[in-house]
Amino acid sequence: MSDRDILQVIGQRIREIRKAKGLSQEALAERSGFQTSYIGATERGERNLSIVNLHKIAESLAVDIGVLFDLDKNIFELGHTLALNELLKMLKDRQEDELATIIRMLNEVFAFYVPKSK
């Protein structure tokens, strides 16, 4: 794989994740501190990103940087992973008593939830 191919694959992955999260290029640019044109060029594979900038983009997308390189995972699996990652980030700094309350609340919600048949 050429350098250009790698940049295009990573850029496409960033685009897929951004869209899966319902973000515009403008919103991602604002969150990450970059210009919209930089995000666009990155997604098109026209920018050779530093690790630091990749980290900023991943953080702005609320995903681990490794997700940007997990090219075998399809976008449907990715959506599930993104949702779980987002939940984990929300929960990671909570106290034990808060987590217990959240678990009780979720159990009550799930008790009334009837999944749609596929």
N, C-alpha and C positions, 0 to 999 in steps of 0.2 A: 504494500500500500504506500503510495507516495505521500509526501508531506501535505500536499494540497488535499488529497483524499481524506487524510486524517482530520484536517481542519474542517472539511465539509461534513464529515460524519459527526463530529462533535457539535458543530454548529446546528446540524439538523436535530440532534438529540436535545440541545438547549431549546430549539423551537418547539419540539414535541412536548417537552415538559412545560414550557411556558403556556402553550395552548391548552394542555390538559388541566392546568391550574386556572384557566380563564383569564390570563393576564395579557395585556397588550404589550407591544415593544416599549411603549412609553412608560407603562407602569413598571416593567422590569428595569428600565433605565433609571427611573426615579428611585426605586428600592436599592439598586446596586451602586448608584452614584456615577453612572456612566451616561454619555449622550445617547440619544435614541439611534443616531447613525452608527455608533459603535456596536450597539446590540444588533442592529440590522446586518452590519458587515460581519459580525461574529457568526450570526446564524447562516449567512451565505458562505462561510468558510474563507472569508477574505482577511481575517485577523489571526495572527499567531499569538494566542493568549498566553500570558504568564500563569503560573500556578496560582499566584495571589489573585489575579483577576478571575480565574476559573472558580476559586474559592468564594469570592464575592458574589459571583453570579449564582453559584449553587446555594449559598446562604440566602440570597434574595429569593430564590425559588423554594426555600425551605426543604432542601434535599441535601443528603450527604454528597460530597464531591464525587464519590465513587459511582453514584447513580448516572452521572454524565458519561461514564465509561462502560456502563453495563449495557452493551449494545445488543445482547441476545434477548433481553427482556422486551416483549412487545408492548405497545402503548396501553393495551387494556390491563395487562398485569401491572404496568407502571402506575396507572391510575390508582389501583389498590394500594401499591407500595407507597405512593405519595401521600395518600390519605392516612395510612398508618404512621408514616414518618411525621406528619403534621401533628397527629394526636400525641405521639411520643414526645415531641418537642414541647407541646403544651403541658404535659404531665411531669416532665423530668425534674422540675424544681419545686414540685408540690410536697407538702408535708404529709406524713403517713395518715393523719386524721382526715386531711382533705382528699387523699386518694381513696380512703375507705368510703367517704361520702359520695364521691364520684362513681365508684363501683356500685354502691347501692342505687344511685339514681339511674345508672345505665341498666342495671338489672330490672328496675321498674319499667323503664322505657321498652326494653326488649320483651318483657312479659306481655305487652300490648301490641307488639309489632308482629305482623303476619307477613312473612316474605312472599313476594310475588312468585308465582311458578314460572319457570323458564320456558 
